[in-house]
Amino acid sequence: MAEKIAPKNVAPKNSAKPGTQDATGAKPEKVKRIEYPGLLDAEKKPVKLDAVPADFDPKKHKPLSRKNFAKESTWLLIKAGHAEELAKKYRAMAVTADQVGGGANAGKAKKLVAMQKRMAELEAQLRAELGDDAVNTLKGSLAPAETKTEEKAAS
């Protein structure tokens, strides 16, 4: 009998999606978040906050709750700010999805839109640092060379 040959486009069994597991299959250790130390004073009594502290890190500290704030309105305004940020993000995603439409190439089109946005940001940054003339010269030097057929068509 003939031997079975594995297709070339199949990943080996010991590989994993980037960021989820290493090559051996072990998941990376999850960073354990700690309580924010400013919630207790020197005598270990609870302290009520008036705003989110500047040194609060959501990746390092456990989330703050309603009971950590002196006023309920402060907590609700903070939550409203987070909700507004999420709403902005989802509106931008909806505009992008509307631009690219659906279909088989929607993922590639979304990547293209993201790259174009990033290129526009970098160009604006360069214009602020170098000036318009330098950026225009740079863009001209990076443009693809015209072919002879294009030159003939232009004349």
Secondary structure as the mmCIF struct_conf table of DSSP 4:
data_model
#
loop_
_struct_conf.conf_type_id
_struct_conf.id
_struct_conf.beg_label_comp_id
_struct_conf.beg_label_asym_id
_struct_conf.beg_label_seq_id
_struct_conf.end_label_comp_id
_struct_conf.end_label_asym_id
_struct_conf.end_label_seq_id
HELX_LH_PP_P HELX_LH_PP_P1 ALA A 2 LYS A 4
TURN_TY1_P TURN_TY1_P1 LYS A 8 ASN A 9
BEND BEND1 VAL A 10 VAL A 10
HELX_LH_PP_P HELX_LH_PP_P2 ALA A 11 PRO A 12
TURN_TY1_P TURN_TY1_P2 LYS A 13 ASN A 14
TURN_TY1_P TURN_TY1_P3 PRO A 18 THR A 20
TURN_TY1_P TURN_TY1_P4 ALA A 23 THR A 24
BEND BEND2 GLY A 25 GLY A 25
HELX_LH_PP_P HELX_LH_PP_P3 ALA A 26 ARG A 33
STRN STRN1 ILE A 34 ILE A 34
HELX_RH_3T_P HELX_RH_3T_P1 PRO A 37 LEU A 39
STRN STRN2 LEU A 40 LEU A 40
TURN_TY1_P TURN_TY1_P5 ALA A 42 GLU A 43
BEND BEND3 LYS A 44 LYS A 44
STRN STRN3 PRO A 46 PRO A 46
STRN STRN4 LEU A 49 LEU A 49
BEND BEND4 ASP A 50 ALA A 51
TURN_TY1_P TURN_TY1_P6 ALA A 54 ASP A 55
TURN_TY1_P TURN_TY1_P7 PRO A 58 LYS A 60
STRN STRN5 HIS A 61 HIS A 61
HELX_LH_PP_P HELX_LH_PP_P4 LYS A 62 LEU A 64
HELX_RH_3T_P HELX_RH_3T_P2 ARG A 66 ASN A 68
STRN STRN6 PHE A 69 PHE A 69
BEND BEND5 ALA A 70 ALA A 70
HELX_RH_AL_P HELX_RH_AL_P1 GLU A 72 VAL A 100
BEND BEND6 GLY A 102 GLY A 103
TURN_TY1_P TURN_TY1_P8 ALA A 104 ASN A 105
HELX_RH_AL_P HELX_RH_AL_P2 ALA A 106 LEU A 130
HELX_RH_AL_P HELX_RH_AL_P3 ASP A 132 LEU A 142
BEND BEND7 ALA A 143 ALA A 143
HELX_LH_PP_P HELX_LH_PP_P5 PRO A 144 THR A 147
HELX_RH_AL_P HELX_RH_AL_P4 LYS A 148 ALA A 154
#
